[in-house]
């Protein structure tokens, strides 16, 4: 039995003994011990009733180096005060807090932001911190631990608040010139000039089935009504589509680990291409053998020119981790039937294993316009014949020289 619980027994014994021996002083001491013990236990039991700790970042999506205000609010909405408190807020190790020295945490990749003080009844304390993320990613703000106790400190308590916020830090974005790539026709000329393709989302009508029509063109309801095969006719579309195929593997085998600098280069180059393509009025899509947090499938964002497509693409690239969801070749094979006809397929990679080279060769033979952006010299000898390639340089090349 802890001493603080034993004190109630001692107080009861002193009170009974003092009363029996007609010693008011002893009985009074016993009564005081009992009252203080009861008050302390009650106070401790209800310390965190209607106590909340809110943390709200001003932005949830930022670029590296941007300053992000973080508002923290500790509120006590009851007549029982907190004589003292200490709260600890867990932050990702890549979230630097201006002017603060963060305490070490037992959880890998996390540090504690700590504050101490006292909070009266119906009182609120507010803090504003400035976060400066120094690395792209999906960074956590939370969880939190709050500690406090009764007035005498005999019954300390703590609670854990599992509420979490997240800050998505976009990868670095460079211009095409900064990466050593031409901003005009970076993926080469296409035979036949600017071709016009059919838009499968805009149906113009129906016609009789012709040998060679793909099954997805057949309108089965119209076929059932007429008794003859009917094929859809689509309206033409001049929208250019760019599908980024991103291989995040930097080593041939998963057990070899990964090369951090090369992975960051792959992500940054892919993000830069997304921004450039959107500015050039491409419908941009993404397929990568990485995964979203808490997901078990490769990333896939179909080509789109919607207003928020660039943000969605940058967010997807921001959360990429070294862990891959299979190889890119397998992901492309599963999605090959959904690859838009007439689109430009741009492969970003620092490594091209034979299965990936084989899939790209097949796509090229099927008439797709395939182009490779290499982020390392290891790709040069692996590109299939007939597929054009460019190797990034510029800021990346200078960074290698400085190292």
Beta strands, then each sheet from edge to edge (+ up, - down):
strand 1: 51-57
strand 2: 61-63
strand 3: 67-76
strand 4: 82-92
strand 5: 95-97
strand 6: 103-104
strand 7: 110-119
strand 8: 123-133
strand 9: 137-148
strand 10: 157-161
strand 11: 165-170
strand 12: 197-208
strand 13: 230-237
strand 14: 241-246
strand 15: 283-288
strand 16: 299-304
strand 17: 344-349
strand 18: 369-374
strand 19: 388-391
sheet 1: 1+ 3- 8+ 5-
sheet 2: 2+ 11+ 9- 4+ 7- 6+
sheet 3: 2+ 11+ 9- 10+
sheet 4: 12+ 13-
sheet 5: 16+ 15- 14- 17- 18- 19-
end
